[in-house]
Amino acid sequence: MKSTSWTRSLLNAPVNLTWEITSACNLSCRHCLSAKVGVSGARELDFAQCAGLIDELDRLRVFQINFGGGEPFLREDFLAILEYAQSKGIVTCVSTNGTVLDRGLVERLKRMDRLYIQVSLDGAGEETNDRIRGEGSYRRILAGIELLASRGFARFSLNMVVTRLNFREIPLLDRLAKEFGAGTRLSRFRPAGGGKGVWDQLSLSRDQLQELSLFLGSHPDILTADSFFAIAARDRRSLGLNMCGAARMTCSVSPDGSVYPCAFLQDDIFLAGNVTRQSLASIWRESGPFRMMRGLRIQSCESCHRFDLCHGGCPAVAYFLTGSLRHPDPECMATFRQSLAAENPGTRESA
Amino acid sequence: MRARKESFGLLFYNTENARLTFVRSRELLLLAGDPVHGSILSAQARCQAEAARARRILDALRKKGLIRERPCTGAQ
């Protein structure tokens, strides 16, 4: 998506929707986005409510649903929900930890044409992954991956949230993914949800961010579906988003039907409505938090030479680290280079 | 490929790679009616000038791979 006037105009509906279908999970990952967020004790949408939302997404021509959780497959009626979305022609992507996949389940998933699966794995090796996702999780996740590959499920990727613990293992993860015929996808670690409490322990250093930027620039086949655009090298400018899509292209629904501009912005001030009480269309068009996000300008970034690559970066990272949405992404490459230049007056900032 | 109407024109979504294509054409909106479920070419019947304009736009979309011609299989 390029920065053009129509991407700044109000779309009739989201292009895709992130839907945390359940908060139930059988792992306790240290950086979990969904930990400690949402309304405590809130009831999850039942099947009829989920089907009603899918009907509305179909009417609005939302192209894609990204299901996450919690662990979606722990929800007993999740396959029925998935199949219902598929029956509407909506592309579905499921983010799973892979531990509950079995042969029968994979066979049913194989029959779904427009289904993509991301299996979360936070290290190429057991020790690293288990430090983040819990003891014994690597072997269980790998069993799920092996099942997908051996049963011939072709449309899946291994997804790693990049932290300082697993940063060095990205090439190994990529090799592992290729061995299974899978893609590699990297997610940005953000200080939201459970990530707030471990940010200082797990976030990348400046040098690591620079190295990651160079690595991504030379590996266009590695997918980065979310807000890595703050550190994107120019080599990747034609790939994916170059600006925050929250409330412009996408939004997020939590297990109880609460709607937020983005899965990473689930604080109370971003609560835009609830699909059990309002239509998604009215929330999309009229809610205060969505209007606020669409009007967001990070003016201090607008004169930056990298502005066309990132438009100020991820507002969620800025919000949780600085308390302001209008602050430049604190992990922005340009900011780093300027800081480094200030610390070392002899060095020059490179484009 | 899926598509929907937007205020600026049409928004195409590639179901294979999630790539979006924004086609800025209000003219096409007027002619297309419903781009997914409707018949785009039926608009040609309105008048020759409109049909020629529609053909140019549709050709452009076809060259971009956003739409493809379907062979006519039924009786006329």
Interface residues (C-beta under 8 A of the other chain):
Chain A: M1 T4 S5 W6 T7 S9 L10 L11 N12 A13 V15 N16 R61 F63 Q64 G89 V91 R114
Chain B: R2 R4 K5 E6 S7 F8 G9 L11 Y13 T15 A18 L20 F22 R24 V36
